[in-house]
Amino acid sequence: MSLKKGVLRSFDAVSYTATIVLSGSDKADLKDVAVARNIESAGMVAGRNVAVFFPDEHNAKEAVIIAVYT
């Protein structure tokens, strides 16, 4: 398990997923990252910082955004 910092690129309110870039990795975006439902969609603004939880560090498809902050 690990917790990483990233930056929000875009948010899809229908599927409640986001595209992010992890800090220190400006070359590759992670797409279709699940967003915790307790985060309001109004707060999911491009450019904001996000905290991303990885239950399995070897499987990025299980990543979940657990917080958004400035």
N, CA, C, O and CB atoms as a CASP TS submission, in Angstrom:
PFRMAT TS
TARGET T0000
AUTHOR 0000-0000-0000
METHOD Language model
MODEL 1
PARENT N/A
ATOM      1  N   MET     1       0.838  -1.174   0.000  1.00  0.00           N
ATOM      2  CA  MET     1       0.000   0.000   0.000  1.00  0.00           C
ATOM      3  C   MET     1       0.881   1.234   0.000  1.00  0.00           C
ATOM      4  O   MET     1       1.959   1.255   0.594  1.00  0.00           O
ATOM      5  CB  MET     1      -0.952   0.000   1.206  1.00  0.00           C
ATOM      6  N   SER     2       0.389   2.272  -0.689  1.00  0.00           N
ATOM      7  CA  SER     2       1.123   3.532  -0.668  1.00  0.00           C
ATOM      8  C   SER     2       0.174   4.695  -0.933  1.00  0.00           C
ATOM      9  O   SER     2      -0.925   4.527  -1.463  1.00  0.00           O
ATOM     10  CB  SER     2       2.261   3.516  -1.707  1.00  0.00           C
ATOM     11  N   LEU     3       0.632   5.864  -0.551  1.00  0.00           N
ATOM     12  CA  LEU     3      -0.101   7.099  -0.750  1.00  0.00           C
ATOM     13  C   LEU     3       0.804   8.033  -1.532  1.00  0.00           C
ATOM     14  O   LEU     3       1.956   8.250  -1.157  1.00  0.00           O
ATOM     15  CB  LEU     3      -0.552   7.735   0.610  1.00  0.00           C
ATOM     16  N   LYS     4       0.277   8.593  -2.633  1.00  0.00           N
ATOM     17  CA  LYS     4       1.095   9.464  -3.474  1.00  0.00           C
ATOM     18  C   LYS     4       0.349  10.758  -3.762  1.00  0.00           C
ATOM     19  O   LYS     4      -0.878  10.825  -3.697  1.00  0.00           O
ATOM     20  CB  LYS     4       1.475   8.757  -4.790  1.00  0.00           C
ATOM     21  N   LYS     5       1.135  11.784  -4.084  1.00  0.00           N
ATOM     22  CA  LYS     5       0.589  13.088  -4.426  1.00  0.00           C
ATOM     23  C   LYS     5       0.526  13.207  -5.944  1.00  0.00           C
ATOM     24  O   LYS     5       1.404  12.718  -6.655  1.00  0.00           O
ATOM     25  CB  LYS     5       1.443  14.236  -3.811  1.00  0.00           C
ATOM     26  N   GLY     6      -0.525  13.865  -6.428  1.00  0.00           N
ATOM     27  CA  GLY     6      -0.655  14.092  -7.859  1.00  0.00           C
ATOM     28  C   GLY     6      -1.347  15.411  -8.131  1.00  0.00           C
ATOM     29  O   GLY     6      -1.702  16.149  -7.212  1.00  0.00           O
ATOM     30  N   VAL     7      -1.533  15.695  -9.412  1.00  0.00           N
ATOM     31  CA  VAL     7      -2.231  16.901  -9.852  1.00  0.00           C
ATOM     32  C   VAL     7      -3.362  16.472 -10.778  1.00  0.00           C
ATOM     33  O   VAL     7      -3.169  15.657 -11.680  1.00  0.00           O
ATOM     34  CB  VAL     7      -1.257  17.906 -10.569  1.00  0.00           C
ATOM     35  N   LEU     8      -4.533  17.029 -10.541  1.00  0.00           N
ATOM     36  CA  LEU     8      -5.711  16.703 -11.331  1.00  0.00           C
ATOM     37  C   LEU     8      -5.628  17.349 -12.711  1.00  0.00           C
ATOM     38  O   LEU     8      -5.420  18.557 -12.826  1.00  0.00           O
ATOM     39  CB  LEU     8      -6.984  17.154 -10.605  1.00  0.00           C
ATOM     40  N   ARG     9      -5.788  16.551 -13.740  1.00  0.00           N
ATOM     41  CA  ARG     9      -5.820  17.051 -15.118  1.00  0.00           C
ATOM     42  C   ARG     9      -7.265  17.274 -15.570  1.00  0.00           C
ATOM     43  O   ARG     9      -7.595  18.313 -16.142  1.00  0.00           O
ATOM     44  CB  ARG     9      -5.104  16.062 -16.074  1.00  0.00           C
ATOM     45  N   SER    10      -8.128  16.272 -15.302  1.00  0.00           N
ATOM     46  CA  SER    10      -9.537  16.388 -15.684  1.00  0.00           C
ATOM     47  C   SER    10     -10.374  15.448 -14.810  1.00  0.00           C
ATOM     48  O   SER    10      -9.861  14.532 -14.167  1.00  0.00           O
ATOM     49  CB  SER    10      -9.736  16.059 -17.202  1.00  0.00           C
ATOM     50  N   PHE    11     -11.678  15.714 -14.817  1.00  0.00           N
ATOM     51  CA  PHE    11     -12.606  14.932 -14.006  1.00  0.00           C
ATOM     52  C   PHE    11     -13.855  14.640 -14.815  1.00  0.00           C
ATOM     53  O   PHE    11     -14.377  15.517 -15.503  1.00  0.00           O
ATOM     54  CB  PHE    11     -12.966  15.674 -12.697  1.00  0.00           C
ATOM     55  N   ASP    12     -14.334  13.400 -14.732  1.00  0.00           N
ATOM     56  CA  ASP    12     -15.570  12.983 -15.395  1.00  0.00           C
ATOM     57  C   ASP    12     -16.610  12.718 -14.319  1.00  0.00           C
ATOM     58  O   ASP    12     -16.534  11.720 -13.602  1.00  0.00           O
ATOM     59  CB  ASP    12     -15.345  11.713 -16.292  1.00  0.00           C
ATOM     60  N   ALA    13     -17.588  13.621 -14.211  1.00  0.00           N
ATOM     61  CA  ALA    13     -18.605  13.512 -13.159  1.00  0.00           C
ATOM     62  C   ALA    13     -19.565  12.348 -13.385  1.00  0.00           C
ATOM     63  O   ALA    13     -20.178  11.869 -12.431  1.00  0.00           O
ATOM     64  CB  ALA    13     -19.391  14.803 -13.068  1.00  0.00           C
ATOM     65  N   VAL    14     -19.707  11.889 -14.608  1.00  0.00           N
ATOM     66  CA  VAL    14     -20.618  10.779 -14.902  1.00  0.00           C
ATOM     67  C   VAL    14     -20.045   9.461 -14.364  1.00  0.00           C
ATOM     68  O   VAL    14     -20.730   8.715 -13.664  1.00  0.00           O
ATOM     69  CB  VAL    14     -20.872  10.673 -16.430  1.00  0.00           C
ATOM     70  N   SER    15     -18.785   9.190 -14.700  1.00  0.00           N
ATOM     71  CA  SER    15     -18.161   7.936 -14.245  1.00  0.00           C
ATOM     72  C   SER    15     -17.442   8.098 -12.912  1.00  0.00           C
ATOM     73  O   SER    15     -16.973   7.117 -12.334  1.00  0.00           O
ATOM     74  CB  SER    15     -17.178   7.432 -15.292  1.00  0.00           C
ATOM     75  N   TYR    16     -17.354   9.338 -12.420  1.00  0.00           N
ATOM     76  CA  TYR    16     -16.642   9.687 -11.188  1.00  0.00           C
ATOM     77  C   TYR    16     -15.212   9.156 -11.207  1.00  0.00           C
ATOM     78  O   TYR    16     -14.738   8.513 -10.271  1.00  0.00           O
ATOM     79  CB  TYR    16     -17.387   9.136  -9.967  1.00  0.00           C
ATOM     80  N   THR    17     -14.553   9.461 -12.322  1.00  0.00           N
ATOM     81  CA  THR    17     -13.142   9.114 -12.492  1.00  0.00           C
ATOM     82  C   THR    17     -12.378  10.362 -12.911  1.00  0.00           C
ATOM     83  O   THR    17     -12.974  11.362 -13.312  1.00  0.00           O
ATOM     84  CB  THR    17     -12.962   7.973 -13.544  1.00  0.00           C
ATOM     85  N   ALA    18     -11.058  10.295 -12.815  1.00  0.00           N
ATOM     86  CA  ALA    18     -10.225  11.451 -13.135  1.00  0.00           C
ATOM     87  C   ALA    18      -8.985  11.023 -13.899  1.00  0.00           C
ATOM     88  O   ALA    18      -8.579   9.861 -13.885  1.00  0.00           O
ATOM     89  CB  ALA    18      -9.828  12.200 -11.861  1.00  0.00           C
ATOM     90  N   THR    19      -8.405  12.006 -14.562  1.00  0.00           N
ATOM     91  CA  THR    19      -7.088  11.854 -15.163  1.00  0.00           C
ATOM     92  C   THR    19      -6.148  12.698 -14.328  1.00  0.00           C
ATOM     93  O   THR    19      -6.410  13.873 -14.074  1.00  0.00           O
ATOM     94  CB  THR    19      -7.068  12.282 -16.687  1.00  0.00           C
ATOM     95  N   ILE    20      -5.046  12.087 -13.899  1.00  0.00           N
ATOM     96  CA  ILE    20      -4.088  12.779 -13.030  1.00  0.00           C
ATOM     97  C   ILE    20      -2.677  12.546 -13.528  1.00  0.00           C
ATOM     98  O   ILE    20      -2.429  11.674 -14.360  1.00  0.00           O
ATOM     99  CB  ILE    20      -4.223  12.307 -11.569  1.00  0.00           C
ATOM    100  N   VAL    21      -1.770  13.330 -13.012  1.00  0.00           N
ATOM    101  CA  VAL    21      -0.350  13.076 -13.206  1.00  0.00           C
ATOM    102  C   VAL    21       0.264  13.023 -11.812  1.00  0.00           C
ATOM    103  O   VAL    21       0.024  13.909 -10.991  1.00  0.00           O
ATOM    104  CB  VAL    21       0.337  14.184 -14.117  1.00  0.00           C
ATOM    105  N   LEU    22       1.045  12.001 -11.547  1.00  0.00           N
ATOM    106  CA  LEU    22       1.683  11.867 -10.248  1.00  0.00           C
ATOM    107  C   LEU    22       2.853  12.830 -10.140  1.00  0.00           C
ATOM    108  O   LEU    22       3.547  13.076 -11.127  1.00  0.00           O
ATOM    109  CB  LEU    22       2.150  10.423 -10.017  1.00  0.00           C
ATOM    110  N   SER    23       3.074  13.366  -8.977  1.00  0.00           N
ATOM    111  CA  SER    23       4.196  14.275  -8.751  1.00  0.00           C
ATOM    112  C   SER    23       5.500  13.557  -9.063  1.00  0.00           C
ATOM    113  O   SER    23       5.715  12.419  -8.648  1.00  0.00           O
ATOM    114  CB  SER    23       4.200  14.804  -7.294  1.00  0.00           C
ATOM    115  N   GLY    24       6.359  14.240  -9.799  1.00  0.00           N
ATOM    116  CA  GLY    24       7.631  13.645 -10.186  1.00  0.00           C
ATOM    117  C   GLY    24       7.552  12.824 -11.457  1.00  0.00           C
ATOM    118  O   GLY    24       8.554  12.265 -11.904  1.00  0.00           O
ATOM    119  N   SER    25       6.353  12.747 -12.046  1.00  0.00           N
ATOM    120  CA  SER    25       6.173  11.968 -13.271  1.00  0.00           C
ATOM    121  C   SER    25       5.350  12.770 -14.266  1.00  0.00           C
ATOM    122  O   SER    25       4.220  12.397 -14.580  1.00  0.00           O
ATOM    123  CB  SER    25       5.491  10.609 -12.971  1.00  0.00           C
ATOM    124  N   ASP    26       5.901  13.858 -14.759  1.00  0.00           N
ATOM    125  CA  ASP    26       5.164  14.762 -15.637  1.00  0.00           C
ATOM    126  C   ASP    26       4.930  14.207 -17.044  1.00  0.00           C
ATOM    127  O   ASP    26       4.246  14.837 -17.850  1.00  0.00           O
ATOM    128  CB  ASP    26       5.897  16.060 -15.737  1.00  0.00           C
ATOM    129  N   LYS    27       5.478  13.063 -17.338  1.00  0.00           N
ATOM    130  CA  LYS    27       5.391  12.529 -18.689  1.00  0.00           C
ATOM    131  C   LYS    27       4.189  11.614 -18.922  1.00  0.00           C
ATOM    132  O   LYS    27       3.746  11.468 -20.061  1.00  0.00           O
ATOM    133  CB  LYS    27       6.640  11.787 -19.003  1.00  0.00           C
ATOM    134  N   ALA    28       3.666  11.009 -17.891  1.00  0.00           N
ATOM    135  CA  ALA    28       2.603  10.034 -18.089  1.00  0.00           C
ATOM    136  C   ALA    28       1.398  10.333 -17.201  1.00  0.00           C
ATOM    137  O   ALA    28       1.517  10.435 -15.980  1.00  0.00           O
ATOM    138  CB  ALA    28       3.120   8.628 -17.811  1.00  0.00           C
ATOM    139  N   ASP    29       0.237  10.471 -17.839  1.00  0.00           N
ATOM    140  CA  ASP    29      -1.001  10.656 -17.097  1.00  0.00           C
ATOM    141  C   ASP    29      -1.582   9.299 -16.728  1.00  0.00           C
ATOM    142  O   ASP    29      -1.433   8.325 -17.466  1.00  0.00           O
ATOM    143  CB  ASP    29      -2.016  11.479 -17.917  1.00  0.00           C
ATOM    144  N   LEU    30      -2.240   9.247 -15.586  1.00  0.00           N
ATOM    145  CA  LEU    30      -3.032   8.072 -15.214  1.00  0.00           C
ATOM    146  C   LEU    30      -4.483   8.415 -15.522  1.00  0.00           C
ATOM    147  O   LEU    30      -5.008   9.414 -15.031  1.00  0.00           O
ATOM    148  CB  LEU    30      -2.834   7.676 -13.685  1.00  0.00           C
ATOM    149  N   LYS    31      -5.122   7.591 -16.330  1.00  0.00           N
ATOM    150  CA  LYS    31      -6.497   7.851 -16.748  1.00  0.00           C
ATOM    151  C   LYS    31      -7.462   6.914 -16.045  1.00  0.00           C
ATOM    152  O   LYS    31      -7.093   5.818 -15.623  1.00  0.00           O
ATOM    153  CB  LYS    31      -6.634   7.708 -18.261  1.00  0.00           C
ATOM    154  N   ASP    32      -8.700   7.361 -15.928  1.00  0.00           N
ATOM    155  CA  ASP    32      -9.787   6.570 -15.340  1.00  0.00           C
ATOM    156  C   ASP    32      -9.501   6.151 -13.908  1.00  0.00           C
ATOM    157  O   ASP    32      -9.808   5.026 -13.512  1.00  0.00           O
ATOM    158  CB  ASP    32     -10.042   5.342 -16.178  1.00  0.00           C
ATOM    159  N   VAL    33      -8.913   7.056 -13.128  1.00  0.00           N
ATOM    160  CA  VAL    33      -8.638   6.794 -11.716  1.00  0.00           C
ATOM    161  C   VAL    33      -9.933   7.043 -10.932  1.00  0.00           C
ATOM    162  O   VAL    33     -10.542   8.106 -11.054  1.00  0.00           O
ATOM    163  CB  VAL    33      -7.458   7.700 -11.181  1.00  0.00           C
ATOM    164  N   ALA    34     -10.340   6.079 -10.145  1.00  0.00           N
ATOM    165  CA  ALA    34     -11.555   6.219  -9.347  1.00  0.00           C
ATOM    166  C   ALA    34     -11.412   7.363  -8.349  1.00  0.00           C
ATOM    167  O   ALA    34     -10.328   7.607  -7.817  1.00  0.00           O
ATOM    168  CB  ALA    34     -11.872   4.907  -8.613  1.00  0.00           C
ATOM    169  N   VAL    35     -12.525   8.064  -8.101  1.00  0.00           N
ATOM    170  CA  VAL    35     -12.564   9.163  -7.137  1.00  0.00           C
ATOM    171  C   VAL    35     -13.521   8.764  -6.022  1.00  0.00           C
ATOM    172  O   VAL    35     -14.636   8.317  -6.289  1.00  0.00           O
ATOM    173  CB  VAL    35     -13.006  10.514  -7.814  1.00  0.00           C
ATOM    174  N   ALA    36     -13.090   8.925  -4.774  1.00  0.00           N
ATOM    175  CA  ALA    36     -13.955   8.602  -3.634  1.00  0.00           C
ATOM    176  C   ALA    36     -15.235   9.427  -3.723  1.00  0.00           C
ATOM    177  O   ALA    36     -15.180  10.627  -3.992  1.00  0.00           O
ATOM    178  CB  ALA    36     -13.222   8.868  -2.281  1.00  0.00           C
ATOM    179  N   ARG    37     -16.365   8.806  -3.504  1.00  0.00           N
ATOM    180  CA  ARG    37     -17.668   9.454  -3.654  1.00  0.00           C
ATOM    181  C   ARG    37     -17.938  10.525  -2.604  1.00  0.00           C
ATOM    182  O   ARG    37     -18.869  11.315  -2.763  1.00  0.00           O
ATOM    183  CB  ARG    37     -18.752   8.422  -3.596  1.00  0.00           C
ATOM    184  N   ASN    38     -17.152  10.569  -1.544  1.00  0.00           N
ATOM    185  CA  ASN    38     -17.351  11.619  -0.535  1.00  0.00           C
ATOM    186  C   ASN    38     -16.724  12.941  -0.951  1.00  0.00           C
ATOM    187  O   ASN    38     -16.875  13.940  -0.249  1.00  0.00           O
ATOM    188  CB  ASN    38     -16.770  11.179   0.801  1.00  0.00           C
ATOM    189  N   ILE    39     -16.019  12.966  -2.086  1.00  0.00           N
ATOM    190  CA  ILE    39     -15.432  14.193  -2.611  1.00  0.00           C
ATOM    191  C   ILE    39     -16.453  14.831  -3.546  1.00  0.00           C
ATOM    192  O   ILE    39     -16.916  14.190  -4.490  1.00  0.00           O
ATOM    193  CB  ILE    39     -14.074  13.913  -3.353  1.00  0.00           C
ATOM    194  N   GLU    40     -16.810  16.092  -3.289  1.00  0.00           N
ATOM    195  CA  GLU    40     -17.785  16.792  -4.114  1.00  0.00           C
ATOM    196  C   GLU    40     -17.220  17.048  -5.504  1.00  0.00           C
ATOM    197  O   GLU    40     -16.049  17.397  -5.653  1.00  0.00           O
ATOM    198  CB  GLU    40     -18.201  18.113  -3.456  1.00  0.00           C
ATOM    199  N   SER    41     -18.048  16.874  -6.504  1.00  0.00           N
ATOM    200  CA  SER    41     -17.592  17.088  -7.876  1.00  0.00           C
ATOM    201  C   SER    41     -17.182  18.539  -8.111  1.00  0.00           C
ATOM    202  O   SER    41     -16.323  18.799  -8.954  1.00  0.00           O
ATOM    203  CB  SER    41     -18.685  16.690  -8.864  1.00  0.00           C
ATOM    204  N   ALA    42     -17.768  19.481  -7.398  1.00  0.00           N
ATOM    205  CA  ALA    42     -17.409  20.899  -7.546  1.00  0.00           C
ATOM    206  C   ALA    42     -15.960  21.159  -7.134  1.00  0.00           C
ATOM    207  O   ALA    42     -15.357  22.129  -7.593  1.00  0.00           O
ATOM    208  CB  ALA    42     -18.351  21.775  -6.709  1.00  0.00           C
ATOM    209  N   GLY    43     -15.403  20.324  -6.291  1.00  0.00           N
ATOM    210  CA  GLY    43     -14.032  20.487  -5.838  1.00  0.00           C
ATOM    211  C   GLY    43     -13.002  19.900  -6.783  1.00  0.00           C
ATOM    212  O   GLY    43     -11.802  20.113  -6.613  1.00  0.00           O
ATOM    213  N   MET    44     -13.471  19.157  -7.782  1.00  0.00           N
ATOM    214  CA  MET    44     -12.559  18.482  -8.705  1.00  0.00           C
ATOM    215  C   MET    44     -12.221  19.413  -9.866  1.00  0.00           C
ATOM    216  O   MET    44     -12.713  19.246 -10.982  1.00  0.00           O
ATOM    217  CB  MET    44     -13.182  17.161  -9.230  1.00  0.00           C
ATOM    218  N   VAL    45     -11.378  20.387  -9.579  1.00  0.00           N
ATOM    219  CA  VAL    45     -10.982  21.409 -10.544  1.00  0.00           C
ATOM    220  C   VAL    45      -9.566  21.112 -11.036  1.00  0.00           C
ATOM    221  O   VAL    45      -8.662  20.855 -10.242  1.00  0.00           O
ATOM    222  CB  VAL    45     -11.061  22.832  -9.914  1.00  0.00           C
ATOM    223  N   ALA    46      -9.391  21.151 -12.345  1.00  0.00           N
ATOM    224  CA  ALA    46      -8.068  20.889 -12.941  1.00  0.00           C
ATOM    225  C   ALA    46      -7.009  21.783 -12.304  1.00  0.00           C
ATOM    226  O   ALA    46      -7.219  22.978 -12.097  1.00  0.00           O
ATOM    227  CB  ALA    46      -8.103  21.115 -14.474  1.00  0.00           C
ATOM    228  N   GLY    47      -5.872  21.174 -12.001  1.00  0.00           N
ATOM    229  CA  GLY    47      -4.764  21.898 -11.398  1.00  0.00           C
ATOM    230  C   GLY    47      -4.660  21.743  -9.897  1.00  0.00           C
ATOM    231  O   GLY    47      -3.630  22.077  -9.310  1.00  0.00           O
ATOM    232  N   ARG    48      -5.713  21.240  -9.263  1.00  0.00           N
ATOM    233  CA  ARG    48      -5.663  21.032  -7.813  1.00  0.00           C
ATOM    234  C   ARG    48      -4.848  19.784  -7.490  1.00  0.00           C
ATOM    235  O   ARG    48      -4.726  18.870  -8.306  1.00  0.00           O
ATOM    236  CB  ARG    48      -7.091  20.909  -7.226  1.00  0.00           C
ATOM    237  N   ASN    49      -4.304  19.771  -6.303  1.00  0.00           N
ATOM    238  CA  ASN    49      -3.545  18.614  -5.824  1.00  0.00           C
ATOM    239  C   ASN    49      -4.499  17.524  -5.368  1.00  0.00           C
ATOM    240  O   ASN    49      -5.594  17.807  -4.880  1.00  0.00           O
ATOM    241  CB  ASN    49      -2.593  19.014  -4.673  1.00  0.00           C
ATOM    242  N   VAL    50      -4.077  16.285  -5.528  1.00  0.00           N
ATOM    243  CA  VAL    50      -4.864  15.147  -5.068  1.00  0.00           C
ATOM    244  C   VAL    50      -3.978  14.174  -4.303  1.00  0.00           C
ATOM    245  O   VAL    50      -2.781  14.060  -4.569  1.00  0.00           O
ATOM    246  CB  VAL    50      -5.544  14.438  -6.253  1.00  0.00           C
ATOM    247  N   ALA    51      -4.582  13.480  -3.355  1.00  0.00           N
ATOM    248  CA  ALA    51      -3.912  12.393  -2.647  1.00  0.00           C
ATOM    249  C   ALA    51      -4.470  11.098  -3.232  1.00  0.00           C
ATOM    250  O   ALA    51      -5.685  10.904  -3.288  1.00  0.00           O
ATOM    251  CB  ALA    51      -4.136  12.478  -1.069  1.00  0.00           C
ATOM    252  N   VAL    52      -3.576  10.218  -3.664  1.00  0.00           N
ATOM    253  CA  VAL    52      -3.980   8.993  -4.345  1.00  0.00           C
ATOM    254  C   VAL    52      -3.522   7.782  -3.535  1.00  0.00           C
ATOM    255  O   VAL    52      -2.341   7.641  -3.218  1.00  0.00           O
ATOM    256  CB  VAL    52      -3.399   8.944  -5.781  1.00  0.00           C
ATOM    257  N   PHE    53      -4.466   6.921  -3.211  1.00  0.00           N
ATOM    258  CA  PHE    53      -4.185   5.703  -2.457  1.00  0.00           C
ATOM    259  C   PHE    53      -4.030   4.547  -3.438  1.00  0.00           C
ATOM    260  O   PHE    53      -4.883   4.328  -4.298  1.00  0.00           O
ATOM    261  CB  PHE    53      -5.314   5.406  -1.419  1.00  0.00           C
ATOM    262  N   PHE    54      -2.934   3.815  -3.299  1.00  0.00           N
ATOM    263  CA  PHE    54      -2.664   2.634  -4.115  1.00  0.00           C
ATOM    264  C   PHE    54      -2.675   1.401  -3.212  1.00  0.00           C
ATOM    265  O   PHE    54      -1.671   1.135  -2.551  1.00  0.00           O
ATOM    266  CB  PHE    54      -1.297   2.766  -4.865  1.00  0.00           C
ATOM    267  N   PRO    55      -3.774   0.637  -3.159  1.00  0.00           N
ATOM    268  CA  PRO    55      -3.800  -0.569  -2.330  1.00  0.00           C
ATOM    269  C   PRO    55      -2.773  -1.600  -2.797  1.00  0.00           C
ATOM    270  O   PRO    55      -2.207  -2.341  -1.993  1.00  0.00           O
ATOM    271  CB  PRO    55      -5.195  -1.185  -2.345  1.00  0.00           C
ATOM    272  N   ASP    56      -2.545  -1.632  -4.109  1.00  0.00           N
ATOM    273  CA  ASP    56      -1.553  -2.529  -4.700  1.00  0.00           C
ATOM    274  C   ASP    56      -0.649  -1.672  -5.587  1.00  0.00           C
ATOM    275  O   ASP    56      -1.085  -1.204  -6.639  1.00  0.00           O
ATOM    276  CB  ASP    56      -2.236  -3.703  -5.525  1.00  0.00           C
ATOM    277  N   GLU    57       0.579  -1.465  -5.182  1.00  0.00           N
ATOM    278  CA  GLU    57       1.503  -0.593  -5.905  1.00  0.00           C
ATOM    279  C   GLU    57       1.812  -1.084  -7.323  1.00  0.00           C
ATOM    280  O   GLU    57       2.300  -0.314  -8.150  1.00  0.00           O
ATOM    281  CB  GLU    57       2.788  -0.464  -5.128  1.00  0.00           C
ATOM    282  N   HIS    58       1.536  -2.335  -7.602  1.00  0.00           N
ATOM    283  CA  HIS    58       1.837  -2.906  -8.905  1.00  0.00           C
ATOM    284  C   HIS    58       0.630  -2.918  -9.839  1.00  0.00           C
ATOM    285  O   HIS    58       0.718  -3.398 -10.969  1.00  0.00           O
ATOM    286  CB  HIS    58       2.359  -4.303  -8.736  1.00  0.00           C
ATOM    287  N   ASN    59      -0.507  -2.385  -9.360  1.00  0.00           N
ATOM    288  CA  ASN    59      -1.718  -2.364 -10.167  1.00  0.00           C
ATOM    289  C   ASN    59      -2.355  -0.982 -10.078  1.00  0.00           C
ATOM    290  O   ASN    59      -3.152  -0.720  -9.176  1.00  0.00           O
ATOM    291  CB  ASN    59      -2.712  -3.463  -9.705  1.00  0.00           C
ATOM    292  N   ALA    60      -2.009  -0.103 -11.006  1.00  0.00           N
ATOM    293  CA  ALA    60      -2.514   1.276 -10.991  1.00  0.00           C
ATOM    294  C   ALA    60      -4.028   1.343 -11.189  1.00  0.00           C
ATOM    295  O   ALA    60      -4.640   2.358 -10.857  1.00  0.00           O
ATOM    296  CB  ALA    60      -1.822   2.093 -12.072  1.00  0.00           C
ATOM    297  N   LYS    61      -4.640   0.296 -11.716  1.00  0.00           N
ATOM    298  CA  LYS    61      -6.088   0.294 -11.934  1.00  0.00           C
ATOM    299  C   LYS    61      -6.869   0.270 -10.622  1.00  0.00           C
ATOM    300  O   LYS    61      -8.069   0.545 -10.615  1.00  0.00           O
ATOM    301  CB  LYS    61      -6.484  -0.900 -12.787  1.00  0.00           C
ATOM    302  N   GLU    62      -6.210  -0.053  -9.521  1.00  0.00           N
ATOM    303  CA  GLU    62      -6.874  -0.070  -8.219  1.00  0.00           C
ATOM    304  C   GLU    62      -6.717   1.254  -7.466  1.00  0.00           C
ATOM    305  O   GLU    62      -7.197   1.379  -6.339  1.00  0.00           O
ATOM    306  CB  GLU    62      -6.325  -1.207  -7.376  1.00  0.00           C
ATOM    307  N   ALA    63      -6.061   2.230  -8.064  1.00  0.00           N
ATOM    308  CA  ALA    63      -5.830   3.516  -7.408  1.00  0.00           C
ATOM    309  C   ALA    63      -7.142   4.251  -7.149  1.00  0.00           C
ATOM    310  O   ALA    63      -8.091   4.148  -7.926  1.00  0.00           O
ATOM    311  CB  ALA    63      -4.902   4.387  -8.258  1.00  0.00           C
ATOM    312  N   VAL    64      -7.179   4.997  -6.039  1.00  0.00           N
ATOM    313  CA  VAL    64      -8.371   5.779  -5.675  1.00  0.00           C
ATOM    314  C   VAL    64      -7.919   7.143  -5.177  1.00  0.00           C
ATOM    315  O   VAL    64      -7.039   7.239  -4.322  1.00  0.00           O
ATOM    316  CB  VAL    64      -9.231   5.044  -4.585  1.00  0.00           C
ATOM    317  N   ILE    65      -8.526   8.201  -5.716  1.00  0.00           N
ATOM    318  CA  ILE    65      -8.269   9.549  -5.197  1.00  0.00           C
ATOM    319  C   ILE    65      -9.082   9.693  -3.926  1.00  0.00           C
ATOM    320  O   ILE    65     -10.306   9.557  -3.937  1.00  0.00           O
ATOM    321  CB  ILE    65      -8.638  10.672  -6.249  1.00  0.00           C
ATOM    322  N   ILE    66      -8.381   9.974  -2.817  1.00  0.00           N
ATOM    323  CA  ILE    66      -9.063  10.048  -1.520  1.00  0.00           C
ATOM    324  C   ILE    66      -9.177  11.453  -0.981  1.00  0.00           C
ATOM    325  O   ILE    66      -9.897  11.682  -0.009  1.00  0.00           O
ATOM    326  CB  ILE    66      -8.352   9.203  -0.523  1.00  0.00           C
ATOM    327  N   ALA    67      -8.471  12.418  -1.598  1.00  0.00           N
ATOM    328  CA  ALA    67      -8.559  13.800  -1.141  1.00  0.00           C
ATOM    329  C   ALA    67      -8.153  14.725  -2.270  1.00  0.00           C
ATOM    330  O   ALA    67      -7.359  14.368  -3.140  1.00  0.00           O
ATOM    331  CB  ALA    67      -7.672  14.035   0.103  1.00  0.00           C
ATOM    332  N   VAL    68      -8.725  15.938  -2.236  1.00  0.00           N
ATOM    333  CA  VAL    68      -8.352  16.992  -3.165  1.00  0.00           C
ATOM    334  C   VAL    68      -8.094  18.246  -2.338  1.00  0.00           C
ATOM    335  O   VAL    68      -8.850  18.553  -1.416  1.00  0.00           O
ATOM    336  CB  VAL    68      -9.468  17.232  -4.254  1.00  0.00           C
ATOM    337  N   TYR    69      -7.017  18.976  -2.669  1.00  0.00           N
ATOM    338  CA  TYR    69      -6.661  20.133  -1.867  1.00  0.00           C
ATOM    339  C   TYR    69      -5.883  21.139  -2.707  1.00  0.00           C
ATOM    340  O   TYR    69      -5.430  20.836  -3.810  1.00  0.00           O
ATOM    341  CB  TYR    69      -5.842  19.709  -0.643  1.00  0.00           C
ATOM    342  N   THR    70      -5.741  22.352  -2.151  1.00  0.00           N
ATOM    343  CA  THR    70      -4.992  23.397  -2.872  1.00  0.00           C
ATOM    344  C   THR    70      -3.620  23.550  -2.284  1.00  0.00           C
ATOM    345  O   THR    70      -2.837  24.377  -2.751  1.00  0.00           O
ATOM    346  CB  THR    70      -5.730  24.740  -2.832  1.00  0.00           C
TER
END
